């Protein structure tokens, strides 16, 4: 794939990693020339059969980093029916993406790759398993279901990959992962990739990985003197002004495509309607929609028919939108790790991206915590004023006119200008044309000024001794109050698709509590347990009884255990 002369001019190539000819041929056909840093570090130990613990952001090339070694270790012309490798991922969308990547890389080897996930006909998946596969890419719930049915035999698995492992734990799959790993041979190779490394994930790694190679790859940083690939900005906005502020910011930013993250599906639907009423092409995406509806939405976003996707974290997991330029946090994420995952969707492959957060005046502390976890400065800016918006729209009009002057054939309009020039000054004619172009481009005036506010001073340490404490693993281990906590029993669990974020969103959306006030959360098969401050327990019970969680009513009470 590269000559000796090329090697003196460029960095290492895939040839240097000792991959088999079929893989090199496939990579060459796909146009891949140089491995990314994570591929350089991960592929050699994985090809040698070592376990690996990797911390890497989305967009660093980790799919190829584990897929190529998995295919490298497959026996030539393998004919066995049971899989030799298992890749576990948190969502259907990611299962499809990883499966497609494995299929592309292993095409010359005739590798048999099967994605299995919930929401798809299980009969088809059963038939494919019966016919024989080499690599299964699965969501934990469907994988365990197939194991329990006796359809997925993991006795021959030589390699298990846990991709986006922190996401799988956040979604309540810890018990499923343990059960699946127990079905695989003890001498297997185990690979774990995660964007963050909370304590409970480290504990899982210690239990199941043997002397792993450890690698940490940060998102590629800009060279000295260059602007950062992801510009991270926060705006302080009163809750009531958030829809107007978001519209104003989007007008000024003019994203090619953006994801706006909301906490609840109700907020997603309401905000999508609001943005559409303001003239945007917004599409909602959340867990209350059928898979067919979600696929149609993503088709419209990827084709450019829609330019804004308003989504919950769960619905957006695993999505990769090529033209995405902006990620917007409509609320400050309750778990800093969620912020890391969200902004990982922009600034990929050398493209610049923008991450925007709308923070309420009391949310200064959460933003500082996120800065620490994300390892990046979040610049706090003023919401654009009406004057800022008008100036931005004039800039866009000026740019459009300049492009037209440089590139368009304007001769057919000359007669109009020459005729008007007999009656008016040429500058007056140009001003009228600019006015029409400006208004045709959506340049109407917006007279609504948005209140300019700042973060409130955090004086709670002087009032009754309520001093915030740092949250525990994944933002779910501690509360800001040092007072007593009460554990609540919620009659929905993994069976209903409940994850910790759903409970946090429901509680913070319906009560005065913030994410940091909520303690440990345990998701079981048919119920969940959540810790809240004792003084607020009755209010939380009443609020959760009156609302829907994942589209279902739940029995809620104080835990009797």
Secondary structure, DSSP 8 states (H G I E B T S, - for coil): ---HHHHHHS---GGGGT--HHHHHHHHHHT--S--HHHHHHHHHHHTT--EEEEE-TTSSHHHHHHHHHHHTS-TT---SS-SEEEEESSHHHHHHHHHHHHHHTGGGT--EEEE-TTS-HHHHHHHHHH--SEEEEEHHHHHHHHHTT----TT--EEEETTHHHHHHTT-HHHHHHHHHTS-TT-EEEEEESS--HHHHHHHHHH-SS-EEEEE------TTS--SEEEEEEE--GGGHHHHHHHHHHHH--SSEEEE-SSHHHHHHHHHHHHHTT--EEEE-TTS-HHHHHHHHHHHHHTS--EEEE-HHHHTT---TT--EEEESS--SSHHHHHHHHTTSSGGG--EEEEEEE-TT-HHHHHHHHHHHTS--EEE----HHHHHHHHHHHHHHHHHHHHHHS--GGGHHHHHHHHTTS-HHHHHHHHHHHHHHHTT-----------------GGGSTT-------GGG-S--S--S-EEEEEES--GGGT--HHHHHHHHHHHSS--GGG---EEE-SS-EEEEEEGGGHHHHHHHHHHS-BTTB---EEE---
